[in-house]
Amino acid sequence: MNYDLLIKNGTVILEDQAIVTNIAVKDGKIAAIGADLPQARETIDARTLIVSPGMVDAHVHISEPGRTHWEGYRTGTKAAAKGGVTTFIEMPLNQLPATTSRDTLLLKFDAAKGKLSMDVALFGGLVPYNLDDLEDLNEEGVVAFKCFLATCGFPDEPTDFQNVDDYSFFAGMKKIAKMDSLLAIHAENALICDELGKVLQEQGQTSTDDYAASRPPFTEVEAVRRAIYLAKIADCQIHICHLSTPEAISEVTKAKQAGQRVTCESCTHYFALNQAQFAEIGMSAKCAPPLRDQTNQELLWEKLFNGEIDFVTSDHSPCPPEMKIGNAFTAWGGISGLQNNVDILFDEAVQKRGMSLTQFADLIATAPAALYQLKTKGSIAIGKDADFAFIKPKAPYTLKKSDLEYKNKISPYIGREIGCQVVRTILRGETIYDKQTKEFKEATGHFLLK
Protein backbone atom coordinates (compact mmCIF):
# COMPACT_ATOMS: atom_id res chain seq x y z
CA MET A 1 0.00 0.00 0.00
CA ASN A 2 1.19 3.51 -0.78
CA TYR A 3 0.74 5.46 2.44
CA ASP A 4 0.14 9.19 2.63
CA LEU A 5 1.94 9.67 5.95
CA LEU A 6 4.35 7.68 8.08
CA ILE A 7 4.99 8.70 11.69
CA LYS A 8 8.19 7.04 12.90
CA ASN A 9 9.91 6.37 16.21
CA GLY A 10 7.42 8.06 18.53
CA THR A 11 6.20 6.70 21.85
CA VAL A 12 2.68 5.89 20.67
CA ILE A 13 -0.19 5.63 23.15
CA LEU A 14 -2.28 2.70 21.95
CA GLU A 15 -5.49 1.56 23.61
CA ASP A 16 -3.73 -0.93 25.91
CA GLN A 17 -0.08 0.12 25.99
CA ALA A 18 2.41 2.82 25.07
CA ILE A 19 5.27 1.65 22.85
CA VAL A 20 7.84 3.03 20.44
CA THR A 21 6.44 2.18 17.04
CA ASN A 22 5.37 3.59 13.67
CA ILE A 23 1.97 4.65 12.35
CA ALA A 24 0.93 4.68 8.68
CA VAL A 25 -1.91 6.85 7.42
CA LYS A 26 -3.95 6.49 4.25
CA ASP A 27 -6.91 8.67 3.19
CA GLY A 28 -7.11 10.27 6.62
CA LYS A 29 -7.35 6.95 8.48
CA ILE A 30 -4.86 4.93 10.49
CA ALA A 31 -3.92 2.15 8.06
CA ALA A 32 -1.15 0.28 9.89
CA ILE A 33 0.80 0.27 13.15
CA GLY A 34 4.11 -1.54 13.50
CA ALA A 35 7.89 -1.51 13.38
CA ASP A 36 8.42 -2.37 9.72
CA LEU A 37 6.28 -0.21 7.47
CA PRO A 38 7.12 0.95 3.93
CA GLN A 39 7.83 4.54 3.08
CA ALA A 40 5.09 7.11 2.55
CA ARG A 41 4.60 10.32 0.64
CA GLU A 42 5.36 12.23 3.85
CA THR A 43 7.39 11.04 6.84
CA ILE A 44 7.52 12.62 10.30
CA ASP A 45 10.20 11.53 12.75
CA ALA A 46 8.57 11.66 16.20
CA ARG A 47 11.67 10.50 18.06
CA THR A 48 11.64 11.76 21.72
CA LEU A 49 7.93 12.68 21.39
CA ILE A 50 4.76 11.21 22.85
CA VAL A 51 2.19 10.50 20.12
CA SER A 52 -1.20 10.74 21.81
CA PRO A 53 -4.66 10.53 20.32
CA GLY A 54 -5.84 14.06 19.68
CA MET A 55 -7.91 15.35 22.57
CA VAL A 56 -11.69 15.05 22.36
CA ASP A 57 -12.77 17.97 24.53
CA ALA A 58 -16.36 17.21 25.41
CA HIS A 59 -17.25 20.57 26.95
CA VAL A 60 -16.56 23.75 24.94
CA HIS A 61 -18.46 27.02 24.50
CA ILE A 62 -18.13 28.84 21.16
CA SER A 63 -20.31 31.94 21.12
CA GLU A 64 -20.91 32.27 17.38
CA PRO A 65 -23.36 33.48 16.16
CA GLY A 66 -24.60 36.38 18.23
CA ARG A 67 -21.64 36.73 20.58
CA THR A 68 -18.70 36.14 18.29
CA HIS A 69 -16.87 38.90 20.17
CA TRP A 70 -16.73 36.41 23.07
CA GLU A 71 -15.31 33.56 20.97
CA GLY A 72 -15.78 32.56 17.34
CA TYR A 73 -15.20 29.37 15.42
CA ARG A 74 -12.06 30.63 13.69
CA THR A 75 -10.27 31.66 16.88
CA GLY A 76 -11.68 28.89 19.05
CA THR A 77 -10.73 26.04 16.75
CA LYS A 78 -7.25 27.52 16.15
CA ALA A 79 -6.69 27.65 19.91
CA ALA A 80 -7.84 24.04 20.15
CA ALA A 81 -5.49 22.96 17.36
CA LYS A 82 -2.56 24.66 19.05
CA GLY A 83 -3.41 22.79 22.22
CA GLY A 84 -3.59 19.30 20.74
CA VAL A 85 -7.39 19.12 20.51
CA THR A 86 -8.66 17.50 17.31
CA THR A 87 -12.36 17.26 18.18
CA PHE A 88 -14.57 19.15 20.57
CA ILE A 89 -18.22 18.99 21.49
CA GLU A 90 -19.87 22.38 21.65
CA MET A 91 -22.39 23.39 24.27
CA PRO A 92 -25.77 24.91 23.27
CA LEU A 93 -24.91 28.21 25.02
CA ASN A 94 -23.47 31.05 25.07
CA GLN A 95 -24.33 31.94 21.48
CA LEU A 96 -27.45 33.87 20.56
CA PRO A 97 -29.86 32.41 19.91
CA ALA A 98 -29.17 29.40 22.11
CA THR A 99 -29.17 26.07 20.26
CA THR A 100 -32.59 24.85 21.32
CA SER A 101 -34.41 24.16 18.03
CA ARG A 102 -33.81 22.99 14.47
CA ASP A 103 -33.61 26.57 13.19
CA THR A 104 -31.07 27.66 15.80
CA LEU A 105 -28.96 24.57 15.09
CA LEU A 106 -28.93 25.38 11.39
CA LEU A 107 -27.67 28.85 12.29
CA LYS A 108 -24.66 27.19 13.91
CA PHE A 109 -23.89 25.20 10.78
CA ASP A 110 -24.07 28.35 8.67
CA ALA A 111 -21.94 30.41 11.06
CA ALA A 112 -19.12 27.84 11.03
CA LYS A 113 -18.70 27.48 7.27
CA GLY A 114 -15.05 27.72 6.28
CA LYS A 115 -13.91 28.40 9.85
CA LEU A 116 -13.31 25.02 11.50
CA SER A 117 -9.71 23.99 12.10
CA MET A 118 -10.88 20.68 13.55
CA ASP A 119 -13.95 18.50 13.87
CA VAL A 120 -16.87 19.63 16.00
CA ALA A 121 -19.94 17.87 17.40
CA LEU A 122 -22.88 19.67 18.95
CA PHE A 123 -25.13 19.45 21.99
CA GLY A 124 -28.75 20.47 21.79
CA GLY A 125 -30.21 22.38 24.70
CA LEU A 126 -32.93 21.33 27.11
CA VAL A 127 -34.70 24.44 28.43
CA PRO A 128 -38.21 25.06 29.80
CA TYR A 129 -39.52 26.32 26.46
CA ASN A 130 -38.34 23.63 24.01
CA LEU A 131 -39.77 20.23 24.97
CA ASP A 132 -41.42 20.03 21.55
CA ASP A 133 -38.11 20.75 19.77
CA LEU A 134 -36.01 17.91 21.18
CA GLU A 135 -36.91 15.42 18.46
CA ASP A 136 -35.97 17.93 15.73
CA LEU A 137 -32.56 18.50 17.32
CA ASN A 138 -31.99 14.77 17.55
CA GLU A 139 -32.96 14.29 13.90
CA GLU A 140 -30.50 17.01 12.84
CA GLY A 141 -27.64 15.13 14.49
CA VAL A 142 -26.83 16.54 17.93
CA VAL A 143 -24.81 13.95 19.85
CA ALA A 144 -26.53 14.65 23.19
CA PHE A 145 -28.46 17.26 25.16
CA LYS A 146 -27.44 19.68 27.90
CA CYS A 147 -29.37 21.39 30.69
CA PHE A 148 -28.65 23.60 33.68
CA LEU A 149 -29.96 23.08 37.19
CA ALA A 150 -28.05 26.22 38.23
CA THR A 151 -29.27 29.66 37.15
CA CYS A 152 -27.89 30.66 33.75
CA GLY A 153 -28.42 33.13 30.93
CA PHE A 154 -29.28 36.82 30.89
CA PRO A 155 -32.98 37.55 31.65
CA ASP A 156 -33.04 40.50 29.25
CA GLU A 157 -31.98 38.27 26.33
CA PRO A 158 -35.15 36.41 25.24
CA THR A 159 -33.25 33.90 23.06
CA ASP A 160 -30.62 33.12 25.71
CA PHE A 161 -30.30 29.75 27.44
CA GLN A 162 -32.42 29.14 30.54
CA ASN A 163 -32.08 26.66 33.38
CA VAL A 164 -34.73 23.97 33.65
CA ASP A 165 -37.46 23.81 36.25
CA ASP A 166 -38.13 20.43 37.82
CA TYR A 167 -40.95 19.58 35.43
CA SER A 168 -39.09 20.41 32.21
CA PHE A 169 -36.07 18.57 33.62
CA PHE A 170 -38.03 15.37 34.24
CA ALA A 171 -40.22 15.60 31.12
CA GLY A 172 -37.14 16.33 29.02
CA MET A 173 -35.36 13.28 30.41
CA LYS A 174 -38.29 11.06 29.48
CA LYS A 175 -38.24 12.36 25.90
CA ILE A 176 -34.46 12.04 25.63
CA ALA A 177 -34.66 8.47 26.93
CA LYS A 178 -37.17 7.57 24.20
CA MET A 179 -34.69 8.91 21.62
CA ASP A 180 -31.94 6.75 23.14
CA SER A 181 -29.87 9.88 23.66
CA LEU A 182 -28.06 11.29 26.68
CA LEU A 183 -28.53 14.34 28.91
CA ALA A 184 -25.52 16.24 30.26
CA ILE A 185 -26.24 18.25 33.39
CA HIS A 186 -24.80 21.29 35.14
CA ALA A 187 -25.62 20.25 38.69
CA GLU A 188 -25.82 22.99 41.33
CA ASN A 189 -28.87 23.94 43.40
CA ALA A 190 -30.00 27.19 41.77
CA LEU A 191 -32.11 28.70 44.53
CA ILE A 192 -29.68 28.04 47.38
CA CYS A 193 -26.68 29.33 45.42
CA ASP A 194 -28.55 32.42 44.25
CA GLU A 195 -29.85 33.31 47.71
CA LEU A 196 -26.52 32.69 49.45
CA GLY A 197 -24.89 34.98 46.90
CA LYS A 198 -27.55 37.64 47.36
CA VAL A 199 -27.12 37.68 51.15
CA LEU A 200 -23.33 37.93 50.93
CA GLN A 201 -23.47 40.78 48.42
CA GLU A 202 -25.98 42.67 50.57
CA GLN A 203 -23.48 42.39 53.41
CA GLY A 204 -20.68 43.74 51.21
CA GLN A 205 -18.87 40.40 51.16
CA THR A 206 -17.70 40.07 47.55
CA SER A 207 -14.27 38.44 47.72
CA THR A 208 -13.27 35.28 45.87
CA ASP A 209 -13.68 33.33 49.11
CA ASP A 210 -17.18 34.77 49.50
CA TYR A 211 -18.07 33.67 46.01
CA ALA A 212 -16.85 30.14 46.78
CA ALA A 213 -18.89 30.20 50.01
CA SER A 214 -22.02 31.05 48.01
CA ARG A 215 -21.72 27.79 46.06
CA PRO A 216 -20.71 25.32 48.79
CA PRO A 217 -20.04 21.64 48.02
CA PHE A 218 -23.40 20.47 49.35
CA THR A 219 -25.24 22.44 46.64
CA GLU A 220 -23.42 20.36 44.04
CA VAL A 221 -23.94 17.08 45.90
CA GLU A 222 -27.68 17.72 46.38
CA ALA A 223 -28.19 18.54 42.72
CA VAL A 224 -26.28 15.43 41.64
CA ARG A 225 -28.39 13.23 43.94
CA ARG A 226 -31.60 14.75 42.61
CA ALA A 227 -30.48 14.35 38.99
CA ILE A 228 -29.52 10.72 39.52
CA TYR A 229 -32.82 9.88 41.22
CA LEU A 230 -35.02 11.56 38.60
CA ALA A 231 -32.96 9.98 35.80
CA LYS A 232 -33.56 6.59 37.38
CA ILE A 233 -37.31 7.20 37.34
CA ALA A 234 -37.17 8.47 33.75
CA ASP A 235 -34.79 5.66 32.69
CA CYS A 236 -32.56 8.29 31.06
CA GLN A 237 -28.81 8.05 30.57
CA ILE A 238 -27.15 11.11 32.13
CA HIS A 239 -23.71 12.66 32.37
CA ILE A 240 -22.79 15.09 35.15
CA CYS A 241 -20.57 17.94 33.97
CA HIS A 242 -17.54 19.58 35.61
CA LEU A 243 -17.75 18.08 39.09
CA SER A 244 -15.60 19.86 41.66
CA THR A 245 -16.23 17.85 44.83
CA PRO A 246 -15.27 14.28 45.73
CA GLU A 247 -18.62 13.80 47.51
CA ALA A 248 -20.53 14.43 44.28
CA ILE A 249 -18.28 12.05 42.38
CA SER A 250 -18.96 9.39 45.03
CA GLU A 251 -22.69 9.77 44.33
CA VAL A 252 -22.04 9.00 40.66
CA THR A 253 -19.91 6.00 41.61
CA LYS A 254 -22.64 4.59 43.84
CA ALA A 255 -25.22 4.96 41.08
CA LYS A 256 -22.92 3.23 38.57
CA GLN A 257 -22.38 0.37 40.97
CA ALA A 258 -26.15 0.03 41.27
CA GLY A 259 -26.39 -0.36 37.50
CA GLN A 260 -27.54 3.11 36.53
CA ARG A 261 -26.34 4.70 33.29
CA VAL A 262 -24.51 7.72 34.67
CA THR A 263 -21.04 9.16 34.08
CA CYS A 264 -19.19 12.29 35.12
CA GLU A 265 -16.39 14.61 34.13
CA SER A 266 -14.19 17.12 35.87
CA CYS A 267 -12.09 19.93 34.38
CA THR A 268 -8.39 20.63 34.05
CA HIS A 269 -8.71 23.78 36.16
CA TYR A 270 -9.94 21.89 39.22
CA PHE A 271 -6.68 19.92 39.20
CA ALA A 272 -4.36 22.77 38.21
CA LEU A 273 -5.80 25.58 40.37
CA ASN A 274 -7.36 25.95 43.81
CA GLN A 275 -9.28 28.50 45.84
CA ALA A 276 -6.16 30.24 47.19
CA GLN A 277 -4.87 30.70 43.64
CA PHE A 278 -8.24 32.12 42.60
CA ALA A 279 -7.68 34.91 45.13
CA GLU A 280 -4.20 35.56 43.68
CA ILE A 281 -5.06 35.29 39.99
CA GLY A 282 -8.38 37.12 40.02
CA MET A 283 -11.44 36.90 37.82
CA SER A 284 -9.85 34.95 34.96
CA ALA A 285 -10.04 32.00 37.38
CA LYS A 286 -13.74 32.43 38.23
CA CYS A 287 -15.96 29.51 37.27
CA ALA A 288 -19.01 27.61 38.46
CA PRO A 289 -18.79 25.39 40.40
CA PRO A 290 -15.95 27.41 41.95
CA LEU A 291 -12.35 26.41 42.53
CA ARG A 292 -12.12 24.75 45.92
CA ASP A 293 -9.46 24.37 48.61
CA GLN A 294 -6.30 22.29 48.36
CA THR A 295 -7.63 19.44 50.51
CA ASN A 296 -10.60 19.08 48.15
CA GLN A 297 -8.22 19.20 45.20
CA GLU A 298 -6.07 16.35 46.51
CA LEU A 299 -9.19 14.23 46.97
CA LEU A 300 -10.16 14.98 43.36
CA TRP A 301 -6.77 13.67 42.24
CA GLU A 302 -7.49 10.44 44.12
CA LYS A 303 -10.84 10.12 42.37
CA LEU A 304 -9.18 10.73 38.99
CA PHE A 305 -6.47 8.12 39.48
CA ASN A 306 -8.87 5.46 40.77
CA GLY A 307 -11.14 5.81 37.73
CA GLU A 308 -14.20 7.41 39.30
CA ILE A 309 -14.00 10.41 36.96
CA ASP A 310 -14.76 9.29 33.40
CA PHE A 311 -12.86 12.03 31.61
CA VAL A 312 -11.51 15.57 31.79
CA THR A 313 -12.71 18.60 29.81
CA SER A 314 -11.92 22.32 29.57
CA ASP A 315 -15.39 23.85 29.99
CA HIS A 316 -13.88 26.62 27.86
CA SER A 317 -16.20 29.57 28.56
CA PRO A 318 -14.63 32.80 27.27
CA CYS A 319 -15.81 36.40 27.32
CA PRO A 320 -14.54 39.92 26.51
CA PRO A 321 -12.15 41.59 29.01
CA GLU A 322 -14.75 44.07 30.22
CA MET A 323 -16.87 41.19 31.50
CA LYS A 324 -14.06 40.08 33.81
CA ILE A 325 -14.03 43.45 35.58
CA GLY A 326 -15.77 43.75 38.91
CA ASN A 327 -16.02 41.72 42.08
CA ALA A 328 -16.22 37.96 42.39
CA PHE A 329 -20.02 38.01 41.99
CA THR A 330 -20.45 40.52 39.15
CA ALA A 331 -17.58 39.31 36.90
CA TRP A 332 -18.37 36.70 34.26
CA GLY A 333 -17.89 33.15 35.52
CA GLY A 334 -16.02 31.16 32.94
CA ILE A 335 -12.45 29.95 32.40
CA SER A 336 -10.71 30.04 29.02
CA GLY A 337 -8.82 26.77 29.00
CA LEU A 338 -9.26 25.09 25.61
CA GLN A 339 -5.67 25.69 24.50
CA ASN A 340 -4.00 24.32 27.63
CA ASN A 341 -5.79 21.09 28.50
CA VAL A 342 -3.31 18.63 27.04
CA ASP A 343 -0.07 20.22 28.19
CA ILE A 344 -1.21 21.09 31.73
CA LEU A 345 -2.88 17.74 32.35
CA PHE A 346 0.11 15.83 30.94
CA ASP A 347 2.44 17.86 33.14
CA GLU A 348 0.38 17.60 36.31
CA ALA A 349 -0.90 14.02 35.92
CA VAL A 350 1.82 12.16 34.02
CA GLN A 351 5.02 14.04 34.75
CA LYS A 352 4.39 15.14 38.33
CA ARG A 353 2.12 12.37 39.64
CA GLY A 354 3.04 9.33 37.56
CA MET A 355 -0.21 8.64 35.70
CA SER A 356 0.19 6.01 32.99
CA LEU A 357 0.11 7.20 29.39
CA THR A 358 -2.82 4.90 28.63
CA GLN A 359 -4.92 6.38 31.45
CA PHE A 360 -4.01 9.88 30.28
CA ALA A 361 -5.16 9.10 26.72
CA ASP A 362 -8.36 7.52 27.99
CA LEU A 363 -9.21 10.61 30.06
CA ILE A 364 -8.64 13.13 27.29
CA ALA A 365 -9.78 11.18 24.24
CA THR A 366 -10.94 7.57 24.38
CA ALA A 367 -13.60 7.83 27.08
CA PRO A 368 -15.36 10.99 25.82
CA ALA A 369 -15.36 9.69 22.24
CA ALA A 370 -16.95 6.45 23.43
CA LEU A 371 -19.61 8.13 25.57
CA TYR A 372 -20.76 10.42 22.75
CA GLN A 373 -20.44 7.68 20.11
CA LEU A 374 -17.81 9.47 18.03
CA LYS A 375 -16.83 6.13 16.57
CA THR A 376 -13.91 7.28 14.41
CA LYS A 377 -12.32 9.32 17.20
CA GLY A 378 -10.55 8.90 20.50
CA SER A 379 -7.82 6.30 20.07
CA ILE A 380 -4.87 5.24 17.96
CA ALA A 381 -6.13 2.08 16.28
CA ILE A 382 -6.40 0.82 12.71
CA GLY A 383 -9.46 2.28 10.99
CA LYS A 384 -9.77 5.30 13.29
CA ASP A 385 -9.28 8.86 12.07
CA ALA A 386 -5.61 9.79 12.05
CA ASP A 387 -5.92 12.42 14.79
CA PHE A 388 -2.79 12.96 16.88
CA ALA A 389 -1.24 15.33 19.39
CA PHE A 390 2.57 15.25 19.56
CA ILE A 391 3.75 16.06 23.08
CA LYS A 392 7.33 16.97 23.91
CA PRO A 393 7.85 15.88 27.54
CA LYS A 394 10.13 17.60 30.02
CA ALA A 395 10.16 20.75 27.90
CA PRO A 396 9.02 23.54 30.22
CA TYR A 397 7.77 26.88 28.97
CA THR A 398 6.00 29.84 30.54
CA LEU A 399 2.64 30.68 28.97
CA LYS A 400 2.44 34.26 27.71
CA LYS A 401 -0.59 36.26 26.71
CA SER A 402 0.78 36.44 23.17
CA ASP A 403 0.74 32.63 22.96
CA LEU A 404 -3.05 32.52 23.15
CA GLU A 405 -5.15 32.12 20.00
CA TYR A 406 -8.44 33.01 21.68
CA LYS A 407 -10.52 35.96 20.51
CA ASN A 408 -9.79 37.51 23.91
CA LYS A 409 -6.35 36.85 25.38
CA ILE A 410 -7.57 35.83 28.83
CA SER A 411 -6.40 32.78 30.78
CA PRO A 412 -5.72 31.96 34.43
CA TYR A 413 -2.62 30.11 33.20
CA ILE A 414 -0.78 33.17 31.89
CA GLY A 415 2.57 33.27 33.69
CA ARG A 416 2.40 29.58 34.63
CA GLU A 417 5.36 27.34 33.86
CA ILE A 418 4.05 24.26 32.07
CA GLY A 419 6.42 21.32 31.95
CA CYS A 420 5.75 20.01 28.42
CA GLN A 421 4.70 21.29 25.01
CA VAL A 422 2.29 20.32 22.27
CA VAL A 423 4.50 20.61 19.19
CA ARG A 424 2.24 19.27 16.44
CA THR A 425 -1.45 18.48 15.95
CA ILE A 426 -2.70 16.25 13.14
CA LEU A 427 -6.32 15.92 12.00
CA ARG A 428 -7.19 13.05 9.66
CA GLY A 429 -3.57 12.81 8.55
CA GLU A 430 -3.02 16.53 7.93
CA THR A 431 -0.94 18.77 10.17
CA ILE A 432 -3.23 21.52 11.41
CA TYR A 433 -0.68 23.06 13.78
CA ASP A 434 3.12 22.92 13.81
CA LYS A 435 4.97 24.66 16.62
CA GLN A 436 8.23 24.77 14.70
CA THR A 437 6.83 26.64 11.70
CA LYS A 438 4.05 28.34 13.74
CA GLU A 439 1.70 27.47 10.88
CA PHE A 440 -1.96 26.49 11.05
CA LYS A 441 -4.03 24.68 8.45
CA GLU A 442 -7.50 26.14 8.70
CA ALA A 443 -10.91 25.08 7.36
CA THR A 444 -10.05 21.36 7.41
CA GLY A 445 -12.65 20.42 10.02
CA HIS A 446 -16.30 19.54 9.75
CA PHE A 447 -19.29 18.82 11.94
CA LEU A 448 -19.75 15.31 13.30
CA LEU A 449 -23.41 14.37 13.31
CA LYS A 450 -25.01 11.50 15.19
Phi, psi and omega in degrees: 000139175270109183276152176277325185215139173234122176257119189246146164070010179276159170277103190265128178271102176273182184291332184237358180195165174240119184222158173281116182202186181242153179232131175251141183237136176222127177054039175081359181247156173285118186259331182200152176223127179167174185283322186247093179238144180292170182292163181229172179300323177229139178234134176241125176271111182260023179306136181076001183251153170270126176256105183255152167304141175303144182294140169253097182274110190270016181205091184224139176250118170245127193262025178255132003274175172095323179224044182298339177288349171277305175194133179248172180297320184296311182286320182295316181286331173295317178299319179297315179300318179295334182265005179088013177268128179249344176214138167225159178250124189265135180285157184279008173221149035244016178290163174237128355287158176298152184277084186232009180204171177300314183298318181288331175292319178297328175298323177296314179301316181294318184295333186269353186304127178073012187239354187271122174274346175212183184277146186224133169249165188231141166272149164261153181270148167246115181227168183299337188258009187230028180302329181277357181257354187296319180297320179298316179299318179297318179296328181279354169109013175298145185275345180187182179237160182224139173222164178244129166271332175281158177295136179212168177080167178256122184301333182274002176251100187297337181260010180283166179290149177229147175286151182282150164271172185298324181291310181296329176297308183290314180296322177296319179298319180297320179292318181295324177297319179296331179274002182055040176252195187224146177245121173266142192228130166273110190251096168216145180287111187298307188295317181294315179299315181298316183288321175300317178295320179298314180297315181297318179295321178297332178271003179077017181262098188231025180281173177297323177294324178294319178299314178300322180293336180282347179231063186293161183307324185295334179290332174284314182298315181299316181294322178296315179301315181296316180298316180297317182294312180295324177295325177297316179295320182278351184056046183249135173286131181230159176225127181265124185277155168032057178289140185242355184234138179297329179296319179292321178296322178298325177297320177295317180300316179298319180294319176301313182296335177274001176096006181278149180273088180215139178226173178210161175231161163232184186236153180308321186293334179288339177265333184266337185227156176224182187297322178296322179289329174303315179298324181283318186282319181099204194289344175294346179256011178278134178206173177223126355302159186282163169299141184242180190287172187294324178299314176301317182298317180296324176292326175297318178301319178299316180297323180294312183293327183272005172088010180280342176260123188290320177197175184239138181232177177265329195046046178302114185223079188277169177198168176291158183302324183294340179277352176261007177268143179123190182273182187292347176263323186274337179290152179298138181259092178192139181255133173272107186224004187303323186282343188235031173287306189295311185291317181292317181292321177298316180297309186287320186273311185277306187286319185268333186239359172080021176299143177291153179295325180292322177292320177303311182295324178296318183291326184263345188219303190295311184295312178296323178297321180291316182299317184265014173055041172272082197291340179264003186245167163100346180206161177264099182207151182300132181097342178282161172300141181278074182249119186222149167242125177266121183247128175264108183283161177049048179227074187293147172212160178254122183292129178248156178304321182292344177286339189281139178259001181298160173301319178241125189280069182238133176196139175288352182266357177301129182091354180277137172276123180249131194274012177205173182220140167277118186252345177201143175232132183237130178242119180046045174085356180249135177289119179257347172208134178227115183296324183295315181269348184060028183257145174246149169248110186263166174061031177259352184268169175209171178280141176257117184252144181296000000 
